[in-house]
């Protein structure tokens, strides 16, 4: 099983504390400690002092002090800094991959091939995007007046990131904000602060000025809510559950700050009867089990047209049963543990309650033996549940896929849309017209065709409906972190005089 020596590597690197304020690590001042636990073993790998509201104030003050200087840098200077940052991340890729696996329980092959390379790619993308902060071309839209639009940074951004993709979520929030000239205070989840802290440290090493990136690691009810409501924070970006997102929105409203929310999901996986069955089965297993199902875009509801339904259930169950669950650091592991025993028990509760109204085809239990001490749960396929049942409608956030049949195309698309969420979806068909109809009519921020889960830095990620609003990644994300100013020039003294007469009349 996992080498306990990793505990001391994490402790040594972050020995000075889990708050990164003004370019240095410091201890929290709440008087309460918190442990980062390896979910594969239950072992404590890092213990730190939680942030207090005073620590949040200090981080916001550092970001506010750094803002004028950073906002005044040219796009080229910010771009150069981000290119250096990407190079530092690439040099330390293995360290980041191991730290992410350690705190999250992700298989090391996933962090090496997906989380860390994706973060480096995002950094490189925003290094390029920094040089394309554009308004609109000048023009005469009103008589002798020339108008143009400026895009300017907003100020201090306060962001809250979740525990399922701590490194990537930190990057998605920090990079567009600072590329646009803002400064930021990020609160990572208290369960998984390691890579966010290492990310900020690497940015300083790359030459990004002190105070541009700050990290406060504390509890949501204390540090998080204080950050969202802080009067010196001009924008809040939050990724997490819809329920908590509503609370964030309520607090942000009190100071009328800009708000960016990426919330829950319940992604449909729609298989038409002309689909490549084998490809759909493989896509369903990979799409539902990515990150042990702890992904808001993971495939959670498979709707399969009736001619393929029985074969899909049989083959998907068999493939799920062959998935290798085990030590995240073992080369052959496909699936690691859930983030915690509490999350595993929550997932198990959904499945156990479903036994009364649906069929558990495979899985539905926690592995025993050498995996017993970890937060593991077997890949699980549930069939024949009703559309309005809990397991179909609620976000489970675990390695559970529910399969339901449908008859007509109209019915399948209606079922796909029949939840409050709208973050992601996929449609499987060989018929381009059928697939295109699904992409038009499914209400989700991303619809894949004959695939499920890939993302790229150049394209936006964000939801419809109760999945929130605003985009991560892409130029759309970059624009989220700017504000638009109209500038208007009066080109003649005559025009100025005529305007004055029109408003006030002739006066001596």
N, C-alpha and C positions, 0 to 999 in steps of 0.2 A: 504493500500500500504506500501512501504518500510519505515522502521523506520529511520528518519533522524539522530538519535543519532549515527549511524555508522560513520558519518562524523568525529566526534570528537575522536572516537577510533583510526581511521587512523591517524588523525593529531597528537594525543598524541604519538603514537608509533614512528612516523617518524618526530617528531617536529624539529629535528636538520638538516633536509635536505634530498634531494633525490639523493645524491651522496654518494657512499660507497667506500672510498679510504683508503687503509692502515689500515683497521680494524675499521673505525669509520665513522659515518654519518657526512656529511658536506653539506653546501649550495653550489649551483652552482654559477658561477661567470659571467654568460653571460649578466646579467642585465635584463633578460626577464623571466617572470613567465609563468607557464602553469598549467592548472587545470585538475585533474582527475575527470571525470563526470560519475555519475551513469547512464548508458544508459536506465535504466528502468524508471527513473523519470526526468532526465535532471538536477539533483541536483549536484553541485560541492561538492566532498567529500574530496579533498585534493588539495592544491595549493603549488607549489614548484618552485624554481629557476632552470632554465635549465642549463645544463652543457655547458661550453665554450670549445674551443680547448685547453685552458690552463688546464682545469680540466681533459681532456683526457690525456694530457701530464703527469699530476701528477699521474693519475691512472696507466699509462704505466710504469712510473718510480717506483711506489710502487710495481708493479708486477715484474719488472725487478730486483729490489733489493731483493725481496723474493724468486726469482727463484733458486739461488744456494743452499740455505738451504733446500728448499722443494724438489728439485731434488735429493738432497743427502740423503733424508730419505729412509729407506728401504721400500719395498712393504708392509711388515707387519705393519709398522708404519702408512703408508697412509691408509691401510685397517682398522686399529683400529680407526683412526680419522673419516673415513667415516661411520663406524658402530655407533660411538657416534653421528654423524650427523643424521643418520637415526632415532636414538632414540629421539633426540631433535625434529625432524620434527613430529614424531608420538605423542609426548606430546603436540605439538602445532597444531595438525591437524585441529581442529575446527576453530582456528584463521585464518589459511591459507585458509580454505574452504570459510569462510565468506568474507575475503578480496578479494579472486578471484571472487566470485559472485558479490561483490559490484562494482568492477572496470570493469568487463566484461559483466555483465548482465546474467551470466550463472545461471540456476536453482541451488539452493543450493544442491539439491539431486545429481546433476551431479558432482559438485566439491567435495562433501563428498564421493561419491562412485567411482569416476573415476580420476579426476585430482590429488587430494591429495594422495590417496592410490597409484596411479601410480608413483607419484614422490618419495614417500617413498620406494617403491619397486625398482625403478631405483637406488636410493642411496644405498640400500642394495646389489643390483647386482654389482655395481661398487666397493663396499667395497670388495666383493669377487674377482672381476676381477683384482683388484690392485695386488693381490698376484700371478697373472699368466702372468706377463709381460715377455714373453719368446722370445728368439732368436731361433737359431737352434743348434742342437747338433754338437759338434766338430767332425771334420773328416779330413782325409788326401786326398785332392782332386788334389794335384799337388806335386808329388815326396815326399820329406821329409818335406813338409810344412803342418802345421795344421791350418785349418780355422774354424772360427765360426762367427755367426751373433749376434750382440748386438741390442736390441731395447732400444732407449734412448728418453727422452722427447725432445720436439722441442724448448721450450722457452716460451715466452709470446704469448698467444693466444688472439686475438681480435675477439669477437663474437657479432653478432647482432641478436636479437630475435624479433619475431612478437607479435601482440596484441591478437591473437586468443586463444593461450594457453600459457600465459605468465609464469606461474609457471613451467609447464612441459617443455617448450622450454628452460627456464633458466637451468633446471636440465639436459636436454639432452646435453647442450653445456658445462656446468661447470663440471659435474661429470666425464666424460671420460677424459677430459683434466687434471684435477687435480689428478685423480687416476693414470695417467701415469707419474706424476711428473712435469707437466707444471704449470704455473700460468696464470691467465686469467683476462681480462677486458671485461665485458659484457655490451653492450648497449641495454637495453630493449626498447620496443616501448614507446614513450612519453605518449601515452594514458593509458598505463597499467603498471606502474613501481612498484606498491605496493608489490606484492608478490616476485618479484626479489630482492628487497631491504630486505624484511623480510628473504628471503632464505640466503642471504649473512650474515645477522646478526646472524641467527641461526647457520651457519657454524662457525662463530667466537666463539659463545657460546659453541659449541662442541669441541673447541680446535684447529681448523684449523688456522694456523698462520696468522697474519696480512699481508696483501698484496697478499696472494695467490688468493683470490677472490675479485675483485673490480667491482663496478657498476657505470656507468656514464649514467645519464638520460638526453638526449638532442635530438636535431633534427637530422634527418638523413643527411641532406645536410651539416650540420656543424660538429657535434660530430661524426656521423657515418662515414662520408667520411674521416675525419681526423684519426679516429681509423684504418680504413682499409689501409690507405696509410702510416701509421706511420712506420718509418724505424726500430724501435725497436720491432715491432710486427712480429713474425715469421710465424704466421698462421692466416688466417681469416676463420671463420665459419659464414655463413649467412643463415637464413631462411626467406623467403618472396616471393614476386612476381618474375616472370621470368624477367620482365622488369628491376626491381631494381637489380636483380641478375647479369644481364649483366653489369650494371654500376659498381657493386662491383668487378666483374672480371676484368674490365678494369683498375680500380684503383689498385687492388692487383698485376696486371701484372707489374706495374712500379717498384715494389720492389721485384719481383720474389718470392713472399711468397706462401706457400702452401694454397690451397683454398678448402673449403668444402661448397657446395651449395645444399640446399633443397628448391626447388622452387615450382611453381604452379602445379595444377593438374586439371584434368577434368575426374574423374573416371567413366569408363563404368560399367554398371550393366547388365550383359548379361543373359537373361532368355531363356533357350531352352524349347521346347514344351513338354518335359517330366518332367519338374521341378514340385516340390510341390508348387502349385500356392499360397496357403495361406502363406506358409513360405516365399516365394519370396515377396509377398505384404508387409508383416510385416518387412522383411529385407530392402525393398526399402524405407519405411517410416522412419525407425530408421536410416538407413544409409545415407539418404539425409538430415535429420533434425538434426543430431547430432551437438551440439553447434550452433544451428540455421543456419546450413549449412555453417558455417564459419570454414571449415576444408578442407585442401587441398586433403584429401583422401575421402571426402564425396561422396556418390553416386550422380552423377549429370546427367548422360545420361543412361536411361534404354532402352535397346534394347530387345524387347520381340518378340519371334517367333510368326508368325501370328495366329496360332490356339489359343493362349492364350492372344492375344493382347487386345481385347475388354474387356474381363473379368478382366485383370490386370488393365487397365485404370479405369474401374468402381470401383473396390474394393480398389485400391490405393487412388483414389480421396475421397472415403467415409471414409477411415481410416484417411487420412490427415485432413479431415474436423472435425474429432473428437478429434484431438490433442488439449490439453488445453494450451492456450497461456496466460501468465500472470506474476504476480510479482515473481521474482526469489526466494524470500524468503518464498513464500507460499508453503505449503507441496504438494498441488495437481498440481503444475505447471509442464508441460512437456517441454515448449519452452519459452525461454526468448527473450529479444530484441536483435537486432543487436548491434554492438559495438557503433554506432553513428547514428545520423540522416542523416549525409552525406552518410554513407554506406547504410542505408535503402533507400534513394532516388536513389542511384546507382542501387540497386537491382530492385527497382520499374521501373526504366527506361528500363532495359532489358525486363521485362515482358510487359510493355506498348508497346514497339516497336514490340514485338512478336505478339501482337493481330492482326497485319496486315497480318500475314502469318501462324499463328498457332492457336490452340484452348486452351484457359485457362479453364481447367476442374474444378478447385477449387482454392480458394484463389485469389491472384493477387491484394491485397489491404492491406492498413494499418488499423488495428483495431481502432475503435473509442471508445467513452465512457471514462472510467477511465484509459485506456491504451493510450489515445491520446497523452499525453505528452512524452511518451517513444519512443524509436526507434524500435517499433514493426512492423513486417510484417507477414501476415498470411502465413501458409504453402501452397505452390503453386505447382500445377501440370499442366504442359503444354504438350499437345499432338499434334502429326501430323506436327511437324516442319520439315523442310528440313535439311538434314545432313550438308549442307554447310551454314546454317543460323547462325546468331550471337549467338543466345541463346544455340545452340548446341556446337559451337566451342569455345566460350569465357568463361573464368573463372568468374562466377557470385559471388560466395562467399556469398550465402544467402540461405534461405529455399525454394529452387526451384529445382524441378525434371522435366526433359524433357523426354518424352517417345516416342520412334519410333519403328515401326515394322520392322521385317526382315523375309526372307523366308528360305534361306538355311544356314547351319552352316558356310559355307565359307563366305557368306555375313555378317553374324553376327560378326564373328571375324574380318573381314576387317573393318567394321564400328567401332568396339571397338577401333581399332588401328588408326582410321582416325582423330587424332588431333595431335598437336605438343607435347602434354604432355604424360607422362608415369610414374606416381607416384604409382597409385593403381588401382585395378579393382576387379570385382567378377564375377564368373560364377555359374549359378544355373542349376543343372541337377541331375537326379537320376542315370544316366549312367556314370560309372567311366571312361570309355574310352573317352567319349565326354568331360567330365570335365577335364580330364588329357590333352587332346589336347588343350583345352582353356588355361590351365596354361602354356603350352609350347609356344603357338603362340601369346598370348597377350603380348605386349611389355610394361611391367610395373614392378616396383620394388617389388610390392606385389600383388599377386592374391589370393583372398579368394575363397573357394568353398562352396556354400550354406551358406554363411555368408558375412557380410560386416562391417568392421570397427575395430574389436578387434586387439589389439597390445599387445605384451609381451616383457619384458625387455631382454630376451635371444635371440630375433630374430631381424634382422636388418630392419631399415626403411630408405628408400631412393629411388630415382627415376631413370628413363631412360629419354633419349631425353631432351626436354626443361624443364623437372622437376628437372634437376640438376644431381649432382654426389656426391658421398660420402654417408656414412651411419651413422644414429643415432641409439642409443641403441646397445646392443649386443657386442660381442668380436670384431666384424668388426669395430664398432665405436671406441672402445678402440685403435685399431691399427692405426686408422686415426690420432691419436694424438701422434704418435711416429715416429721417424726416424730410419732407418736401417743402421747399420755400419758393414762393413766387417772387421774382425780382422784376421791377418795372421801371424803365427810364422814360422820362419826358425828354424828347429830342429837341424841342424848340421852346424858346421863351414865350412865343406867341401862343403856343398850345397851353402853356401853364396859365397865361393870362385869361384865355378863353374859358378854361375850366373854372377858374376862380369866378368869372362873371356868370357862368351858368349856375353855379351853386349859390352865390351870394348877391348876384345882381350888380348893376353899375354903382360904384361908390367912389367918392372923391379920394 
